[in-house]
């Protein structure tokens, strides 16, 4: 599993051919046609950065508009990306996990001010790490100071190569071991000693959500996956959303997830991969993901107090290449031209797949996308990411 952003960036490549789109129950003939054309144009723009395949959807109460561009596999130009392809959400999973925690808080089974030490005694200790100074709110808001296990785990120079990928694609690492790797190094900082939940120092770390998942399991006595299914997937009818556990497979239909490793001229098929849990493992579709986002912001998943808490943010200036971003409890906010209220989003990156999404503050409109390409070690990945964010922004504002 790969962090939401980090330093993984890609080069602009040759434009690939092959685009198509469909509109389902648009709000009206003229408006629907314009929205469809804009979405297709922006989907094509993502493809033009060098991606192999792109899916996008805009969803409202009146229906959905979808677009696709590129091919399902580089070896077969005749096969377009499937319209409802499954893909890995990556760190968009964190929003699901935050919802679980907030639901438990609403039920009085835990509090956002609870410390990690209360629920996982001794798990965050050593090398200056101190679970007594880290609250549940710190975990969800990325203000804990915990190291990212992906950044500190032992590895070799061969890890980010095709050979390294093939060696580890079936390897499962338990969340307890991920946490041990993170606390084997001194923390980046410790939260405020008097009121740790008020800490405003932001530092994105997948470890925070590994710990959150372990807390869910300690509080409920059930697995994180069971809670995700019974509290979110089942009630919302997300029939094409799943938690894969230790399986490295993505269900059909899907598209090949390609990764360009650093200094390697050809892409590697990285569709098979075990990785992540509460921090980044969910597999879904653009449609199901949009249903989830709209349900969240419209208040179907959280009570008003918990949704308000989710929207309490801190500045996240260095997280992505967009000014004004603020991070809440498992979801972030950014200003968007043409929208006085901005949009809520997260996003996720996995080997060969990038998820971009957004939702209006009232949940009336959501936009989701999947790009089946990732180029490591090349600054032009920024071009793909920027095009993906532009697609989301225009889809939500109509500009």
GIVEN-V519149 format. One line per field, one symbol per residue. ss: DSSP state (H for helix, E for strand, C for the rest). phi: phi as a letter, one per 30 degrees, with the letter a starting at -180 (. if undefined). burial: + if it has 9 or more other C-alpha atoms within 8 Angstrom, else -. A space follows every 10 residues. Layout:
# GIVEN-V519149
ss: ???
phi: ???
burial: ???
This chain:
# GIVEN-V519149
ss: CECCCCCCCC CCCCCCCCEE EEEECCCCHH HHHHHHHHHH HHHHHHHCCC CCEEEEEEEE CCEEEEEEEE ECCCCCCCCE CCCCCCEECH HHHHHHHHHH HHHHHHCCCC CCCCEHHHHC CCCCEECCEE HHHCEHHHHH HCCCCCCCHH HHCCCCCCCC CHHHHHHHCC CCCCHHHHHH HHHCCCCCCC CCCCCHHHCC CCCCCCHHHH HHHHHHHHHH CCCHHHHHHH HHHHHHCCCC CEECCCCCCC CCCCCCCEEE CCCCCCCEEC CCCCCCCCCC CEEECHHHHH HHHHHHHCCC CCCHHHHHHH CCCEECCCCC CCCCCEECCC CEEEEECCEE EEEEECCEEE CCEEEEEEEE CCCCEEEEEE ECEEECCCCC HHHHHHHHHH HHHHHHHCC
phi: .cdebicdbb cdcddccjba abbchddaed dddddddddd edddddeddj dcabbbbcbb ddkbcbbbaj bdaddbddcd dedcddaddh ddeeddddde dddddddida bddedeedcb eidcbjhjdb ddcbcddedd cibdiddded dcdeabddec bedddddcdc dccdedddde ddddceddac deddbedcec dcadbdeedd dddddedddc ibdedddedd cbddediddb bbcdicdccc dddbbdccbc deicdcdcdc ddaclibdca cdcabddddd eeddddddjd cbdeddddde ddcbdbdcdb dbdidbccci abbbdbejbd cibcabjabb eibbcbaabd ecidbbbbab ccabcdibed eedddddddd edddddcic
burial: +++++--+++ ++--++-++- +-+--+---- +++-++-+++ -+++++++++ ++++++++++ --++++++++ +++---+--+ ++-+++++++ ++++++++++ ++++++---+ -+-++++-++ +-+++++-++ ++++++++++ +++++++++- -++-----++ +--++---++ ----+--+++ +++-+++--+ ++---++-+- -++-++++++ +++++++++- -+++--++++ ++++-+-+-- ++-+---+++ ---+++++++ ++----++++ +++++-++++ ++++++++++ +++++++++- +++--++-++ +++++++-+- ---+++++++ ++++++--+- -+++++++++ ++++++++++ +-++++++++ ++++++++-+ ++++--++++ ++++++---
